Amino acid sequence: MRALFLIPGEGSLQLQAFAAVAAVAERLDARVQVVCPPAAVPIWALHPQVERALAFPFTGATLADWANLLGSVREPDFQLCINRARGRQVDLMLAMSHIPTRVASGGFSATATVSEPSDLWGAQAWQAFLRPIGIDLDAGAFRLTLPAADLEAAAAELPAGDGPLLLLASAGGAADWPAARWQELPDLIRSRLPSLRSAPAGEGGIRQLAARIGAADVVLASDPLASELALMLGIPLVALGRPPQTLPERDGVQGLGTPGQLQQLRSGDVLTALGLG
């Protein structure tokens, strides 16, 4: 069968859908296509079970955009659509698509309507959209597999040595943990653990970021994209500014600091979270 996912939202929201897409592909033996914002198309190239990612400007789309999307989704014979977009335009488009099973949280085009849970972390919240088609989701068990060549290239770029590697993924901006604290942290850790290696997440595309995270031993991140990648790669994570309910309950994963108040977070608190306090 063929399945279509409509997923608006920025990069971390796209990554939170990876486990659900994998579950549909595996349990239903489905060929999956994803409709996402243009900036998110490279993200879906990481998912081995996505046949195609279609760029669509959910914010500010014109009638011509919707007509073009209708043409794109009517050409393949989709049997299932899981829709996270809302609005009259998307309902009209899906109603004319002739896709027989359409799951959404609302709208007149839905053949099955679900209630989005507010007490589950983002990836597991997709369970509500899979339950009507008979799929149970264990998002915490999903692991993203990266090409060995990408991991080897990332490891070659990172500091050499035998000690553990800490990857620092700062979101930047006024709401982030202060830059001076990010800069002093490696030296503070080395005073307790001399063999520590550390490196910033660096620049480049999503593929390079994923490989650097996959080559790390632990990630300290305020960047939501880096946090989601660490979760899917099974790398220990301290996520700054993430409440506990937005993270899976798993050893090696914890949130630290209040969103919007990271300026108040002390270096000692971070060291303690990393097990070095």
BELPEZI-V821082 format. One record per pair of residues at least 24 apart in sequence whose C-alpha atoms are under 8 Angstrom apart, sorted by the first residue. I is the first residue (numbers start at 1). J is the second residue. D is the distance in Angstrom with one decimal. If there is no record, write none. Layout:
<<I;J;D> <I;J;D>>
This chain:
<<1;28;7.3> <1;29;6.8> <1;30;4.9> <1;31;6.3> <1;78;7.1> <1;79;6.4> <2;30;5.2> <2;31;4.8> <2;32;5.9> <2;33;7.9> <2;76;7.8> <2;77;6.7> <2;78;4.7> <2;79;5.7> <2;80;6.7> <3;30;6.1> <3;31;6.1> <3;32;4.8> <3;33;6.4> <3;78;5.6> <3;79;6.2> <3;80;4.7> <3;81;5.8> <3;82;7.8> <4;32;5.9> <4;33;5.1> <4;34;5.8> <4;35;7.5> <4;78;6.7> <4;80;6.1> <4;81;4.6> <4;82;6.3> <5;32;7.6> <5;33;6.4> <5;34;4.7> <5;35;6.1> <5;81;5.8> <5;82;4.9> <5;83;5.9> <5;84;7.9> <6;34;6.0> <6;35;4.8> <6;36;6.4> <6;81;7.5> <6;82;6.3> <6;83;4.7> <6;84;5.8> <6;85;6.4> <7;34;7.2> <7;35;6.1> <7;36;5.2> <7;37;7.9> <7;83;6.7> <7;84;5.4> <7;85;6.4> <8;35;7.9> <8;36;5.6> <8;37;6.2> <8;58;6.3> <8;84;6.8> <8;85;6.0> <9;36;7.7> <9;37;7.1> <10;37;7.7> <10;40;7.0> <11;39;8.0> <11;40;5.9> <11;43;7.3> <11;225;6.2> <12;224;5.8> <12;225;4.8> <12;228;6.3> <13;122;7.6> <14;40;7.2> <14;43;7.6> <15;43;7.6> <15;225;7.7> <15;228;6.5> <15;229;7.4> <16;122;5.8> <16;123;4.4> <16;228;7.0> <17;123;5.9> <17;126;7.1> <18;47;7.1> <18;123;7.7> <19;123;6.8> <19;137;7.8> <19;138;7.9> <19;139;5.4> <19;142;5.7> <20;123;7.5> <20;126;6.2> <20;127;7.5> <20;130;7.5> <20;137;6.8> <20;139;7.2> <21;49;7.8> <21;50;7.9> <22;49;6.5> <23;135;7.4> <23;137;6.9> <24;130;7.9> <24;135;7.6> <25;49;6.6> <27;135;7.3> <42;206;7.0> <43;206;6.3> <43;207;7.8> <46;146;7.6> <46;207;7.0> <47;144;7.5> <58;85;7.9> <66;90;7.6> <66;93;6.8> <67;93;7.6> <70;94;7.6> <70;96;7.7> <70;97;6.5> <73;97;6.9> <74;98;7.6> <82;129;7.0> <103;129;6.5> <103;132;7.7> <104;129;7.0> <119;245;6.6> <120;245;6.3> <120;246;6.9> <121;245;5.6> <121;246;4.2> <121;247;5.4> <121;248;6.4> <122;246;6.4> <122;247;7.8> <140;232;7.8> <140;248;6.4> <142;232;6.4> <143;232;4.9> <143;233;5.5> <143;234;6.7> <144;232;5.5> <144;233;5.5> <145;233;7.3> <146;210;7.9> <146;211;7.1> <146;214;7.9> <150;207;7.9> <150;208;7.4> <150;211;5.8> <151;211;5.1> <151;212;7.1> <151;214;6.7> <151;215;6.1> <154;208;7.2> <154;211;5.7> <154;212;5.2> <154;215;6.7> <155;212;7.1> <155;215;5.9> <158;199;6.8> <158;212;7.9> <159;197;6.4> <159;198;7.2> <159;199;7.2> <160;197;7.7> <161;195;7.8> <161;197;7.2> <162;195;7.3> <163;195;4.7> <163;196;5.1> <163;197;6.1> <164;195;7.1> <164;196;5.4> <164;197;5.9> <164;216;7.8> <164;217;5.8> <164;218;7.9> <165;196;6.3> <165;197;4.6> <165;198;5.4> <165;199;7.6> <165;216;5.3> <165;217;5.1> <165;218;6.6> <166;196;7.4> <166;197;6.2> <166;198;4.6> <166;199;6.5> <166;216;6.2> <166;217;6.2> <166;218;5.1> <166;219;5.7> <166;220;7.2> <167;198;5.8> <167;199;5.2> <167;200;5.7> <167;201;6.0> <167;212;7.9> <167;213;6.9> <167;216;6.1> <167;217;7.9> <167;218;6.4> <167;219;4.8> <167;220;6.3> <168;198;7.3> <168;199;6.1> <168;200;4.6> <168;201;5.6> <168;219;6.2> <168;220;5.1> <168;221;6.0> <169;200;6.1> <169;201;5.0> <169;202;8.0> <169;219;7.3> <169;220;6.2> <169;221;4.5> <169;222;6.3> <169;223;5.9> <169;226;6.5> <170;200;8.0> <170;201;7.8> <170;221;5.7> <170;222;5.2> <170;223;5.4> <171;221;7.5> <171;222;5.3> <171;223;4.1> <171;224;7.5> <172;223;7.9> <175;260;5.5> <175;261;7.0> <175;262;6.7> <175;263;7.2> <176;222;6.9> <176;260;7.6> <176;262;5.9> <176;263;7.0> <177;222;7.7> <177;240;8.0> <177;262;4.9> <177;263;5.3> <177;265;7.2> <178;262;7.8> <178;263;6.1> <181;267;6.7> <185;267;7.0> <189;271;7.2> <189;276;7.2> <192;276;7.1> <238;273;6.9> <238;274;7.1>>
